[in-house]
Amino acid sequence: MDFVMVDLEGLAPSVRVGDVATLVGSDGDDRITIDEFAAWAGTIAYEALTRLGMRATREYLGG
């Protein structure tokens, strides 16, 4: 089952249904690395990447 919960407290009403949410990567000047994401989840980058479901869209950029 794919499920993500995000705490938007303090961001409403600037966040609306249909807005893009970047889980890992860059969006404008903002950036979230896989290492940061893994640290928030209490794990390592490899485990965080392998736990992403197959339905999650992936875009590989660069080399």
C-alpha positions in Angstrom: 0.0 0.0 0.0 1.3 3.5 -0.9 0.6 6.1 1.8 2.3 9.4 2.7 1.2 11.8 5.4 2.5 15.3 5.5 2.1 17.9 8.3 1.1 21.1 6.6 0.5 23.0 9.9 1.3 26.6 9.4 1.4 26.4 5.6 -2.4 26.7 4.9 -3.9 28.4 2.9 -0.9 28.6 0.6 -0.9 24.8 0.0 -3.8 23.5 -2.0 -5.0 20.1 -3.3 -3.2 19.4 -6.6 0.1 21.2 -5.7 3.3 19.4 -6.5 5.1 17.8 -3.6 8.8 16.9 -4.0 9.8 14.0 -1.8 13.4 14.0 -2.8 15.2 16.3 -5.2 15.1 19.9 -6.1 12.2 22.3 -6.6 13.4 25.8 -7.4 16.0 26.8 -4.8 14.8 24.2 -2.3 16.5 20.8 -2.2 16.0 17.6 -0.2 18.7 15.0 -0.5 18.1 11.3 0.0 20.4 11.4 3.0 18.2 14.1 4.6 15.1 12.1 3.9 16.6 8.9 5.3 17.7 10.7 8.5 14.2 12.0 9.1 12.9 8.4 8.7 15.6 7.1 11.0 17.3 4.9 8.4 20.0 5.0 5.7 19.7 6.3 2.1 19.8 2.8 0.5 16.9 1.6 2.6 14.9 4.8 1.9 15.3 4.3 -1.8 14.5 0.6 -1.9 11.3 1.2 0.2 9.8 3.6 -2.4 6.9 1.8 -4.1 7.0 0.9 -7.8 4.1 3.3 -8.5 6.2 6.3 -7.4 7.2 8.3 -10.5 11.0 8.5 -10.9 12.9 10.9 -13.0 16.7 10.4 -13.4 18.6 13.5 -14.2 22.3 13.9 -15.1 25.1 11.4 -15.6 
